[in-house]
Amino acid sequence: LQCSSTCAGGFQRRVVVCQDENGYTANNCDEKSKPVEQRSCESGPCPQWAYGNWGECTKPCGAGTRTRLVVCQR
């Protein structure tokens, strides 16, 4: 199956069943040799916001605005 996340902390699952040589369900498999049903699929850090300092106010008084650079980075 696909990874549950496109970045940090994802996992994949699969079904593991005990079968005989004809493909029928069986009960006598050795539990100690059972393959794992889940594994992690870490694919790097998630994107996050990066931002700069606030700029100067557009007005010396009243309703001015301040802006800053905000970018989404990997």
C-alpha positions as semicolon CSV with decimal commas, in nm:
position;residue;x (nm);y (nm);z (nm)
1;L;0,000;0,000;0,000
2;Q;0,097;0,363;-0,037
3;C;0,261;0,551;0,244
4;S;0,010;0,715;0,481
5;S;0,200;1,046;0,463
6;T;0,398;1,235;0,200
7;C;0,641;1,353;0,470
8;A;0,754;1,271;0,823
9;G;0,600;0,987;1,020
10;G;0,414;0,782;0,759
11;F;0,364;0,407;0,755
12;Q;0,265;0,127;0,520
13;R;0,055;-0,180;0,603
14;R;0,010;-0,516;0,435
15;V;-0,196;-0,826;0,505
16;V;-0,004;-1,134;0,621
17;V;-0,198;-1,464;0,626
18;C;-0,104;-1,828;0,683
19;Q;-0,176;-2,046;0,376
20;D;-0,101;-2,402;0,266
21;E;0,069;-2,490;-0,064
22;N;-0,266;-2,465;-0,246
23;G;-0,337;-2,113;-0,122
24;Y;-0,600;-2,215;0,134
25;T;-0,610;-2,065;0,484
26;A;-0,408;-2,270;0,732
27;N;-0,339;-2,248;1,106
28;N;-0,005;-2,423;1,149
29;C;0,238;-2,144;1,048
30;D;0,523;-2,067;1,288
31;E;0,425;-1,739;1,458
32;K;0,793;-1,655;1,525
33;S;0,865;-1,638;1,150
34;K;0,561;-1,423;1,063
35;P;0,663;-1,125;0,845
36;V;0,588;-0,777;0,978
37;E;0,256;-0,621;0,876
38;Q;0,357;-0,256;0,914
39;R;0,668;-0,052;0,839
40;S;0,758;0,314;0,851
41;C;0,804;0,505;0,528
42;E;0,968;0,825;0,643
43;S;1,015;1,050;0,343
44;G;1,183;1,355;0,490
45;P;1,060;1,653;0,691
46;C;0,721;1,815;0,628
47;P;0,709;2,163;0,472
48;Q;0,687;2,450;0,719
49;W;0,635;2,824;0,720
50;A;0,942;3,047;0,720
51;Y;0,895;3,417;0,785
52;G;1,096;3,735;0,814
53;N;1,077;4,032;1,047
54;W;0,794;4,282;1,031
55;G;0,866;4,581;0,809
56;E;0,808;4,948;0,886
57;C;0,455;5,077;0,937
58;T;0,305;5,243;0,630
59;K;0,177;5,540;0,835
60;P;0,322;5,740;1,125
61;C;-0,021;5,731;1,296
62;G;-0,370;5,592;1,239
63;A;-0,444;5,267;1,063
64;G;-0,117;5,172;0,898
65;T;0,000;4,825;0,807
66;R;0,320;4,627;0,848
67;T;0,419;4,340;0,625
68;R;0,670;4,056;0,634
69;L;0,784;3,785;0,395
70;V;0,615;3,447;0,456
71;V;0,708;3,142;0,245
72;C;0,633;2,770;0,266
73;Q;0,962;2,578;0,259
74;R;1,054;2,215;0,249
